[in-house]
Amino acid sequence: MGRARPLFPGVKATGRPPVDRRTVVEAAAWRFRTGAPWRDLPERFGNWNTI
């Protein structure tokens, strides 16, 4: 993920821990590839609200 790293914000010291960025990218790719709504995201990506 070397080239994509600058596109993501840094991790903050407070608040909710971040979701694995690879999972976020894969979920977004799945969503745009299939054209499905976010609510139909497969369970393997976690909660659609979190992604």
N, CA, C and O of each residue as an XYZ file, in Angstrom:
204
protein
N       0.838     -1.182      0.000
C       0.000      0.000      0.000
C       0.882      1.245      0.000
O       0.426      2.308      0.421
N       2.070      1.153     -0.436
C       3.012      2.254     -0.407
C       2.528      3.508     -1.108
O       2.643      4.602     -0.555
N       1.990      3.377     -2.309
C       1.562      4.562     -3.049
C       0.271      5.152     -2.515
O       0.048      6.353     -2.673
N      -0.581      4.365     -1.894
C      -1.869      4.845     -1.396
C      -1.760      5.464     -0.005
O      -2.684      6.155      0.425
N      -0.671      5.239      0.702
C      -0.523      5.724      2.076
C      -0.777      7.225      2.222
O      -1.444      7.617      3.180
N      -0.285      8.088      1.329
C      -0.529      9.524      1.497
C      -2.004      9.919      1.357
O      -2.390     11.010      1.775
N      -2.817      9.056      0.784
C      -4.231      9.373      0.583
C      -5.066      9.180      1.842
O      -6.203      9.646      1.903
N      -4.519      8.500      2.848
C      -5.249      8.229      4.075
C      -4.758      9.134      5.195
O      -3.564      9.416      5.292
N      -5.686      9.593      6.048
C      -5.258     10.425      7.171
C      -4.458      9.616      8.182
O      -4.575      8.392      8.245
N      -3.645     10.308      8.974
C      -2.859      9.649     10.009
C      -3.757      9.139     11.128
O      -4.910      9.552     11.245
N      -3.226      8.244     11.948
C      -3.973      7.677     13.069
C      -3.921      8.665     14.230
O      -2.852      9.161     14.587
N      -5.078      8.943     14.811
C      -5.151      9.865     15.939
C      -4.896      9.113     17.240
O      -5.118      7.905     17.317
N      -4.438      9.816     18.242
C      -4.143      9.210     19.540
C      -5.410      8.971     20.352
O      -5.401      8.147     21.267
N      -6.497      9.669     20.040
C      -7.744      9.515     20.781
C      -8.845      9.042     19.846
O      -8.691      9.059     18.625
N      -9.945      8.624     20.427
C     -11.098      8.210     19.633
C     -11.104      6.732     19.322
O     -10.334      5.955     19.887
N     -11.981      6.360     18.419
C     -12.155      4.971     18.026
C     -10.950      4.487     17.229
O     -10.437      5.221     16.384
N     -10.486      3.256     17.486
C      -9.345      2.751     16.709
C      -9.736      2.589     15.237
O     -10.883      2.257     14.938
N      -8.798      2.819     14.319
C      -9.127      2.753     12.894
C      -9.387      1.327     12.423
O      -8.895      0.360     13.004
N     -10.161      1.226     11.369
C     -10.409     -0.052     10.699
C      -9.208     -0.315      9.792
O      -8.576      0.623      9.305
N      -8.899     -1.576      9.569
C      -7.800     -1.934      8.676
C      -8.010     -1.263      7.318
O      -9.046     -1.462      6.683
N      -7.063     -0.493      6.882
C      -7.223      0.288      5.649
C      -7.352     -0.591      4.416
O      -8.029     -0.228      3.455
N      -6.709     -1.735      4.444
C      -6.830     -2.650      3.300
C      -8.271     -3.125      3.152
O      -8.783     -3.241      2.038
N      -8.924     -3.399      4.286
C     -10.319     -3.822      4.264
C     -11.207     -2.714      3.698
O     -12.132     -2.987      2.934
N     -10.927     -1.482      4.069
C     -11.708     -0.347      3.557
C     -11.572     -0.242      2.045
O     -12.568     -0.064      1.343
N     -10.357     -0.349      1.542
C     -10.124     -0.250      0.100
C     -10.788     -1.413     -0.630
O     -11.413     -1.210     -1.671
N     -10.662     -2.621     -0.103
C     -11.279     -3.783     -0.747
C     -12.799     -3.681     -0.729
O     -13.452     -4.061     -1.700
N     -13.372     -3.172      0.362
C     -14.825     -3.007      0.441
C     -15.303     -1.974     -0.571
O     -16.323     -2.173     -1.232
N     -14.574     -0.877     -0.694
C     -14.949      0.149     -1.674
C     -14.847     -0.404     -3.096
O     -15.711     -0.136     -3.931
N     -13.791     -1.177     -3.371
C     -13.639     -1.777     -4.698
C     -14.784     -2.749     -4.984
O     -15.311     -2.775     -6.096
N     -15.168     -3.540     -3.995
C     -16.285     -4.483     -4.167
C     -17.572     -3.736     -4.482
O     -18.329     -4.112     -5.376
N     -17.801     -2.661     -3.718
C     -19.035     -1.889     -3.866
C     -19.129     -1.265     -5.258
O     -20.183     -1.321     -5.893
N     -18.035     -0.674     -5.734
C     -18.062     -0.033     -7.042
C     -18.039     -1.049     -8.177
O     -18.586     -0.796     -9.251
N     -17.410     -2.193     -7.944
C     -17.381     -3.245     -8.966
C     -18.764     -3.855     -9.161
O     -19.170     -4.126    -10.291
N     -19.491     -4.071     -8.062
C     -20.800     -4.718     -8.148
C     -21.941     -3.736     -8.365
O     -22.983     -4.103     -8.907
N     -21.748     -2.479     -7.942
C     -22.821     -1.497     -8.056
C     -23.890     -1.662     -6.987
O     -24.955     -1.050     -7.064
N     -23.603     -2.493     -5.987
C     -24.569     -2.749     -4.915
C     -24.551     -1.595     -3.907
O     -23.548     -0.892     -3.782
N     -25.662     -1.406     -3.192
C     -25.661     -0.379     -2.137
C     -24.741     -0.777     -0.986
O     -24.460     -1.958     -0.784
N     -24.271      0.232     -0.226
C     -23.378     -0.028      0.900
C     -23.992     -0.997      1.893
O     -23.272     -1.802      2.485
N     -25.290     -0.944      2.090
C     -25.949     -1.814      3.078
C     -25.870     -3.292      2.696
O     -26.064     -4.160      3.547
N     -25.590     -3.583      1.432
C     -25.473     -4.972      0.971
C     -24.038     -5.492      1.021
O     -23.750     -6.556      0.475
N     -23.153     -4.768      1.656
C     -21.758     -5.175      1.777
C     -21.670     -6.532      2.483
O     -22.312     -6.720      3.517
N     -20.889     -7.486      1.950
C     -20.755     -8.795      2.600
C     -20.197     -8.667      4.018
O     -19.463     -7.729      4.327
N     -20.551     -9.606      4.856
C     -20.130     -9.589      6.264
C     -18.617     -9.639      6.435
O     -18.099     -9.164      7.446
N     -17.901    -10.202      5.470
C     -16.447    -10.321      5.611
C     -15.762     -8.959      5.690
O     -14.623     -8.870      6.148
N     -16.444     -7.893      5.248
C     -15.880     -6.545      5.316
C     -16.252     -5.839      6.618
O     -15.739     -4.753      6.890
N     -17.105     -6.410      7.404
C     -17.532     -5.777      8.648
C     -18.798     -4.953      8.437
O     -19.479     -5.083      7.420
N     -19.093     -4.116      9.404
C     -20.295     -3.298      9.363
C     -20.198     -2.274      8.232
O     -19.173     -1.605      8.097
N     -21.233     -2.142      7.432
C     -21.198     -1.212      6.303
C     -21.049      0.229      6.772
O     -20.487      1.055      6.053
N     -21.543      0.544      7.963
C     -21.414      1.886      8.508
C     -19.970      2.225      8.859
O     -19.566      3.384      8.773
N     -19.201      1.232      9.249
C     -17.818      1.443      9.629
C     -16.935      1.636      8.406
O     -16.007      2.444      8.424
N     -17.222      0.902      7.357
C     -16.441      1.010      6.131
C     -16.780      2.306      5.447
O     -16.233      2.605      4.386
